[in-house]
Amino acid sequence: MTPEESFKAGREGVALQKTLSCGETVCSEATGSPTQSVRIMSSAQVPVATIGPLGDNPVQIACPKCHQTVLSKVDYSSGLLTYLFCGGLFFCGFVLGCCLIPFCVNRLKDAKHTCPTCKSVLGVYKRL
């Protein structure tokens, strides 16, 4: 008998179990019933870091550089959407400084996520 074959005593009788190299297990009972084929999948757990879409708010994320789970630090900078809103307000007649309001609103700016531990850039959320 090879090491891959083993006898197991069950409730109703003795069963022969053989594991094939493809991961398939073939069982047959000693009572003469037909062979039963069962597929066994390996359950090796692989850690997967799921990174959802970065937004304009801090997110909890695993830093690829320092390998710690941290709450990202967000820095806002003016992006394309900020300048488009400024130009749109300027052409609508808000000339006396009101066209600069988009530079004060974080919701119109791009967000750069950094790790607070190692200061590496985790990602940038661009509005446009």
C-alpha positions as MATLAB code, in Angstrom:
seq = 'MTPEESFKAGREGVALQKTLSCGETVCSEATGSPTQSVRIMSSAQVPVATIGPLGDNPVQIACPKCHQTVLSKVDYSSGLLTYLFCGGLFFCGFVLGCCLIPFCVNRLKDAKHTCPTCKSVLGVYKRL';
ca = [
       0.000    0.000    0.000;
       1.351    3.426   -0.905;
       1.543    6.252    1.646;
      -1.239    8.060   -0.223;
      -3.729    5.297    0.531;
      -5.158    4.862    3.963;
      -7.943    2.843    5.515;
     -10.494    4.611    7.631;
     -13.114    2.968    9.780;
     -16.488    4.586    9.367;
     -19.814    3.972   11.048;
     -21.074    1.620    8.380;
     -17.870   -0.121    7.401;
     -14.309    0.270    6.298;
     -13.652    2.766    3.516;
     -10.609    3.110    1.263;
      -9.502    6.678    0.690;
      -6.940    7.661   -1.959;
      -5.759   11.210   -2.589;
      -4.634   11.890   -6.134;
      -1.965   14.409   -7.119;
      -4.586   16.810   -8.518;
      -6.207   17.170   -5.097;
      -9.107   14.819   -5.835;
     -10.044   12.219   -3.238;
     -11.518    8.896   -4.330;
     -13.372    6.864   -1.693;
     -14.804    3.378   -1.952;
     -16.388    1.376    0.809;
     -15.419   -2.245    1.380;
     -19.067   -3.283    1.046;
     -18.864   -3.113   -2.738;
     -20.727    0.145   -3.353;
     -19.620    2.269   -6.344;
     -16.629    4.615   -6.135;
     -17.444    8.153   -5.075;
     -15.385   11.121   -6.361;
     -15.050   14.201   -4.148;
     -13.150   17.399   -5.063;
     -11.208   18.892   -2.134;
      -9.972   22.471   -2.463;
      -6.996   23.607   -0.445;
      -7.856   26.334    2.027;
      -4.520   28.129    2.175;
      -5.147   31.591    3.544;
      -3.323   34.348    1.707;
      -3.435   37.824    3.245;
      -4.953   40.223    0.756;
      -4.877   43.970    1.231;
      -8.005   45.377   -0.299;
      -7.678   49.002   -1.153;
     -10.947   50.653   -1.930;
     -11.229   53.873   -3.810;
      -9.569   56.728   -2.019;
     -11.828   59.665   -1.362;
     -11.388   63.057    0.184;
     -11.667   61.722    3.749;
      -9.001   59.771    5.686;
      -9.235   56.000    5.211;
      -7.805   53.082    7.161;
      -5.258   51.417    4.901;
      -2.234   49.114    5.103;
       0.925   51.017    4.200;
       2.990   49.068    1.646;
       6.241   50.613    2.915;
       6.060   50.227    6.721;
       3.455   47.366    6.663;
       1.266   48.965    9.344;
      -2.462   49.545    9.227;
      -2.880   53.293    9.650;
      -5.427   56.044    9.220;
      -4.151   58.057    6.271;
      -3.299   61.734    6.583;
      -4.981   63.834    3.891;
      -3.426   66.957    2.386;
      -5.554   69.029    0.030;
      -4.160   70.809   -3.023;
      -5.791   72.788   -5.810;
      -6.577   70.707   -8.845;
      -8.339   71.017  -12.172;
     -11.823   71.191  -10.654;
     -10.759   74.086   -8.388;
      -9.510   76.118  -11.339;
     -12.595   75.303  -13.452;
     -14.914   76.535  -10.691;
     -12.803   79.675  -10.298;
     -13.003   80.363  -14.037;
     -16.733   79.637  -14.109;
     -17.414   82.046  -11.259;
     -15.220   84.674  -12.906;
     -17.200   84.476  -16.153;
     -20.507   84.604  -14.255;
     -19.581   88.032  -12.926;
     -18.141   87.191   -9.500;
     -15.058   89.311  -10.134;
     -14.510   91.005   -6.767;
     -12.747   88.092   -5.124;
     -15.751   85.775   -5.003;
     -14.227   83.694   -7.805;
     -11.483   82.672   -5.317;
     -13.955   80.840   -3.059;
     -13.191   77.417   -4.655;
      -9.621   77.662   -3.311;
     -11.066   77.684    0.236;
     -13.322   74.639   -0.200;
     -11.629   71.255    0.386;
     -14.411   69.404   -1.464;
     -13.213   71.010   -4.709;
      -9.527   70.156   -4.200;
      -7.480   67.010   -4.887;
      -6.658   64.873   -1.845;
      -3.224   63.331   -1.298;
      -3.195   60.431    1.190;
       0.055   59.871    3.113;
       1.131   57.460    5.838;
       1.488   59.307    9.168;
       4.202   56.869   10.304;
       6.657   56.772    7.393;
       5.341   59.788    5.414;
       5.100   57.841    2.133;
       2.393   58.730   -0.393;
      -0.379   56.118   -0.394;
      -2.412   57.610   -3.222;
      -3.945   60.736   -4.699;
      -7.664   61.320   -5.220;
      -8.120   63.649   -8.186;
     -11.466   65.323   -8.729;
     -11.086   65.469  -12.522;
];
